[in-house]
Amino acid sequence: MAAIGELKPPERILLGPGPSMVPPRVLQAMASPVLGHLDPAFLAIMDETMNLLRYVFQTENALTFPVSGTGSAGMEACLVNLLEPGDRAVIGVNGFFGQRMVEMARRCGADVTVVEAPWGQAVDPEEIRRALGQGKAKVVAVVHVETSTGVLQPLEEVVEVAHAYGAVTLVDAVASLGGVNLPVDKWGIDICYSGSQKCLSAPPGLSPVTVSDHIRQAVNGRKIPVQSWYLDFSLLKTYWGGERVYHHTAPVPMIYALHEALRIVQEEGLEARFARHATHAKALWAGLEGLGLRLFVPEPIRSPTLTTVEVPEGIDEAAVRRRLLSEYGIEIAGGLGPLRGRIWRIGLMGHSAQQRNVFLLLAALGTILHEMGVRVDPGAGVVAAREAYTS
Ligand SMILES: *Cc1c(COP(=O)(O)O)cnc(C)c1O
């Protein structure tokens, strides 16, 4: 076998649905010496990481820690701990990630009622109420930012309805935590998971979760053990909680990365961080409309962290993305499922949400579309975004 060359990944501007760009400070933290996962120095870092996570989740929940795995691992962890065979779950589905929750809940043996909304719209709390009125459910689950469509789901009413019917609320905050306001305790969300690589701007590989105390009791009172040994909260609690008993070897450099990424969130402050995401998103939206493009989601439920925009008639959307990547080093994404070929998905998450990235993308996209024969002033996007920034 010939010698394999040194690893040389190209530098990219990551404006897709995740991963987002990782700040140099976070990469540097990952290169720190690896400690043993029970070293007192590492246990102190774990405690700090949990405290920082409570800050971003805006919660006092004792069980707030990163699951070892990506966002889907957090999703699976929450579902396998909550659901026993035969339990009823009401799941809001308005895109790809809601569907993934349904798939996982069914694998737990749950009796799943799907409350559907068209892709690009929010799930209607009244439809959740109707589903709950038809029979007792243990869990109501929804996605906060549905990354397949860019819809920001209003949560407060969903939680209210769920609690009125004695169900707990599970929220997918993978594409929202650290980018839009999500006060877990204030809104009464019972259990919530996220991902390290989206609005927190650490690399992919950890899934922060927060579990309210009364859910922990419900999990402890299960009739049968959680079928996943690796994701069983009652076991994970013995490592992340007070006892500090070995369960699995923590991915130490990833915890360093998350710790540093969360410190950056704390330095910036949650309010300022949400405001920054909103400012750059608004400029991006103005710029895309300046290029004559149509935004896919109506403004009141449009997430600032992930923007979806319709592909103009007759344009090969994948060819545009290939050119963005090869000529400008910019990554954006295409549509999933029914939206394949119809939309682009542009993320402004965490460290990626910067003015220069907005300008660069709009300049590049305007130029490419112009060259592909779309009748558009290639600079119109930048001009419109500049106006949005200064108005
Ligand atoms: C990215 C994402 C996930 C899945 O996370 P992975 O890290 O890819 O496993 C789940 N839900 C939402 C809303 C996401 O954006």
The ligand as a Tripos MOL2 file, in Angstrom:
@<TRIPOS>MOLECULE
LIG
   15    15     1     0     0
SMALL
NO_CHARGES

@<TRIPOS>ATOM
      1 C1        -28.6810   18.4840   12.9150 C.3       1 LIG1
      2 C2        -29.9790   18.1750   13.5550 C.ar      1 LIG1
      3 C3        -30.2260   16.9400   14.1820 C.ar      1 LIG1
      4 C4        -29.2810   15.7920   14.1110 C.3       1 LIG1
      5 O1        -28.0520   16.0540   14.6510 O.3       1 LIG1
      6 P1        -26.7660   15.1990   14.2120 P.3       1 LIG1
      7 O2        -25.6850   15.9240   14.9520 O.co2     1 LIG1
      8 O3        -26.6540   15.2980   12.7300 O.co2     1 LIG1
      9 O4        -26.9500   13.8220   14.6810 O.co2     1 LIG1
     10 C5        -31.4360   16.7660   14.8270 C.ar      1 LIG1
     11 N1        -32.3580   17.7260   14.8490 N.ar      1 LIG1
     12 C6        -32.1640   18.9210   14.2530 C.ar      1 LIG1
     13 C7        -33.2340   19.9490   14.3040 C.3       1 LIG1
     14 C8        -30.9750   19.1710   13.5900 C.ar      1 LIG1
     15 O5        -30.7780   20.3580   12.9950 O.3       1 LIG1
@<TRIPOS>BOND
     1     1     2 1
     2     2     3 ar
     3     2    14 ar
     4     3     4 1
     5     3    10 ar
     6     4     5 1
     7     5     6 1
     8     6     7 2
     9     6     8 1
    10     6     9 1
    11    10    11 ar
    12    11    12 ar
    13    12    13 1
    14    12    14 ar
    15    14    15 1
@<TRIPOS>SUBSTRUCTURE
     1 LIG1         1 GROUP 0 **** ****
